[in-house]
């Protein structure tokens, strides 16, 4: 539960539990089909488990459906670029429909995540946060947020360079974090509902973009470059 939010945090937690249970029940056939698609597309583990930084900097294990080929040794960049060769064909389809995110409903039930909140990131990425960026760790991470909507609508398909990780950190992540900082500072249950509806519309291709470019004007003071890796 988010510290200092009182009844609002309790209400948000109860809503998360109710929605996660309902979503797991309703999506169970889809969950099974997606799991079979992973096994058929590239035999190996169905789930991908990764350390992520959550509330107040606590590290937890995030669970997703695996979408990349099974490989030994270093898995490479923590950033997945458009047309990333590490993603097998069925995995690409799962990512496009966001079905690989379904297991994170279990993270929500465990209290690691919420439906709406800044995305949980790899500890190596969080090490490069400025003090301002770390404000995004004051709430539970979520499946979607204003920063996530910006990425889905405007930035994801532009990561086609030879060094997507550097471009992501230099150009995209500072904007995502700025949007999420503004969200954290002003969030309410009503704003959460609005973000969730925009995310659903974006995934279902009902409304595009799911991010309002005018939102950038409000967050420009929050846009800061990431710290260097050696800082």
C-alpha positions in Angstrom: 0.0 0.0 0.0 1.3 3.5 -0.9 2.5 5.3 2.3 0.8 8.4 3.3 -2.3 8.1 1.1 -4.7 6.9 3.8 -8.1 5.8 2.6 -7.2 6.6 -1.0 -4.5 3.9 -0.9 -6.8 1.4 0.7 -9.5 2.0 -1.9 -7.0 1.8 -4.7 -5.7 -1.5 -3.3 -9.2 -3.0 -2.9 -10.0 -2.0 -6.5 -6.8 -3.5 -7.7 -7.6 -6.9 -6.0 -11.2 -6.9 -7.3 -10.2 -6.0 -10.9 -7.2 -8.4 -10.9 -9.3 -11.4 -9.8 -12.0 -10.5 -12.3 -9.5 -10.1 -15.1 -7.7 -13.4 -14.3 -11.0 -15.2 -14.3 -12.3 -13.7 -17.6 -8.9 -13.9 -19.4 -8.1 -17.5 -18.3 -8.8 -19.0 -21.8 -6.8 -16.2 -23.4 -4.0 -16.8 -20.9 -3.9 -20.5 -21.8 -3.9 -19.8 -25.5 -1.1 -17.2 -25.1 0.9 -19.7 -23.0 0.5 -22.4 -25.7 1.6 -19.8 -28.3 4.9 -19.3 -26.4 5.5 -23.1 -26.2 4.8 -23.6 -29.9 6.6 -20.4 -31.0 9.8 -21.3 -29.1 9.9 -24.3 -26.7 11.1 -23.4 -23.2 9.9 -21.6 -20.1 6.5 -20.0 -20.5 7.2 -17.2 -18.1 9.9 -14.5 -18.1 10.9 -13.4 -14.6 12.9 -10.2 -14.1 14.0 -8.1 -11.1 12.2 -4.7 -11.1 12.3 -1.7 -8.8 9.0 -1.0 -7.0 7.6 1.1 -4.2 10.3 3.0 -2.3 13.0 1.3 -4.3 12.1 -2.3 -3.2 13.1 -4.9 -5.8 10.5 -7.5 -6.7 10.2 -10.2 -9.4 8.0 -9.1 -12.3 6.3 -11.9 -14.3 5.5 -11.8 -18.0 4.9 -14.3 -20.8 8.2 -15.0 -22.5 8.5 -13.4 -25.9 12.2 -13.9 -26.7 14.2 -16.8 -27.8 15.8 -18.9 -25.1 19.4 -18.0 -25.0 22.3 -18.8 -22.6 24.5 -16.1 -21.1 23.9 -12.4 -21.4 20.5 -11.5 -22.6 21.7 -8.3 -24.1 20.0 -4.9 -23.8 17.2 -4.4 -21.3 15.4 -2.4 -24.0 13.4 -4.1 -26.7 13.6 -2.2 -30.0 11.2 -2.4 -32.9 11.8 -5.5 -34.9 14.2 -6.8 -32.2 15.7 -10.0 -33.5 15.6 -11.6 -30.0 11.8 -11.7 -30.2 10.3 -14.8 -31.9 7.3 -14.4 -34.3 4.6 -15.5 -31.9 6.2 -13.4 -29.2 6.0 -10.4 -31.5 2.2 -11.0 -31.8 1.9 -11.3 -28.0 3.7 -8.1 -27.5 1.7 -6.2 -30.1 -1.6 -7.2 -28.3 0.0 -6.7 -24.9 -0.9 -10.3 -23.9 2.6 -10.8 -22.5 1.5 -8.5 -19.7 -1.2 -10.8 -18.4 0.9 -12.6 -15.7 1.4 -9.2 -14.1 -2.1 -9.5 -12.8 -0.4 -11.9 -10.3 2.0 -9.2 -9.3 -1.0 -6.9 -8.7 -2.6 -9.5 -6.4 0.6 -9.9 -4.5 0.8 -6.1 -3.9 3.9 -5.5 -6.0 2.0 -3.5 -8.6 -1.1 -1.6 -9.3 -3.1 -1.2 -12.5 -2.1 2.4 -12.9 1.3 3.7 -12.0 4.8 4.3 -13.4 6.3 1.3 -15.1 8.6 -0.8 -13.0 12.2 -0.7 -14.4 15.3 -2.7 -14.2 17.6 -1.9 -11.3 20.4 -0.9 -13.7 18.1 1.8 -15.2 16.9 3.1 -11.8 20.6 3.5 -10.8 20.7 6.3 -13.4 17.7 8.2 -12.0 18.1 11.7 -10.7 16.5 12.7 -7.4 13.6 14.1 -9.4 13.1 10.8 -11.3 13.0 8.9 -8.0 9.7 10.6 -7.2 8.2 7.9 -9.4 9.1 5.3 -6.8 6.8 7.0 -4.2 3.8 4.9 -5.5 3.3 1.4 -6.7 4.4 0.7 -10.2 1.6 -0.1 -12.7 0.6 -1.7 -15.9 0.1 1.7 -17.5 0.7 5.4 -16.9 0.9 8.6 -18.9 4.5 7.8 -19.6 3.6 4.4 -20.9 0.9 5.9 -23.2 3.4 8.3 -24.6 5.8 5.4 -25.4 3.1 3.2 -27.0 1.7 6.1 -29.1 4.8 8.0 -30.1 8.1 6.4 -29.3 8.1 2.6 -29.3 8.4 2.2 -33.1 11.2 4.8 -33.3 13.7 2.5 -31.5 15.2 1.2 -34.7 18.8 2.4 -34.3 21.9 0.3 -33.8 22.0 1.4 -30.1 18.3 1.4 -28.9 19.3 1.3 -25.2 21.3 4.5 -25.5 18.6 6.3 -27.5 15.9 5.1 -25.1 17.8 6.5 -22.1 18.8 9.8 -23.9 15.6 10.7 -25.8 12.6 8.7 -24.6 12.9 7.8 -20.9 13.4 11.4 -19.6 10.0 12.3 -21.2 8.3 9.2 -19.9 9.6 10.0 -16.4 8.6 13.6 -16.6 5.0 12.6 -17.5 4.9 10.1 -14.6 6.3 12.6 -12.1 3.5 14.9 -13.0 1.1 12.0 -12.6 2.4 11.0 -9.2 2.2 14.6 -7.9 -1.5 15.0 -9.0 -3.0 11.6 -9.1 -6.4 10.7 -7.9 -8.7 7.7 -8.4 -10.4 9.7 -11.1 -7.2 10.3 -13.0 -6.3 6.6 -12.6 -9.6 5.7 -14.3 -8.9 8.2 -17.1 -5.4 6.7 -17.7 -6.8 3.1 -17.6 -9.5 4.0 -20.2 -7.0 5.7 -22.5 -4.7 2.7 -22.3 -7.5 0.3 -23.1 -8.6 2.4 -26.1 -5.0 2.4 -27.3 -4.5 -1.3 -27.1 -7.8 -2.0 -28.8 -7.0 0.6 -31.5 -10.2 2.5 -30.6 -8.4 5.7 -30.0 -5.0 6.7 -31.3 -3.0 8.2 -29.9 -3.8 7.3 -26.3 -1.5 10.1 -25.2 -2.4 13.8 -25.6 0.7 15.7 -27.0 -0.5 18.8 -25.1 0.4 17.0 -21.9 4.1 17.6 -22.8 3.7 21.3 -22.2 2.8 20.7 -18.6 5.9 18.5 -17.8 8.7 20.3 -19.6 10.1 21.5 -16.3 10.4 17.9 -15.2 12.4 16.7 -18.2 15.9 15.9 -17.0 18.6 13.8 -18.6 19.5 10.5 -17.0 22.6 10.3 -14.9 25.6 8.8 -16.6 26.2 5.1 -15.9 29.4 5.9 -14.0 27.8 8.5 -11.8 
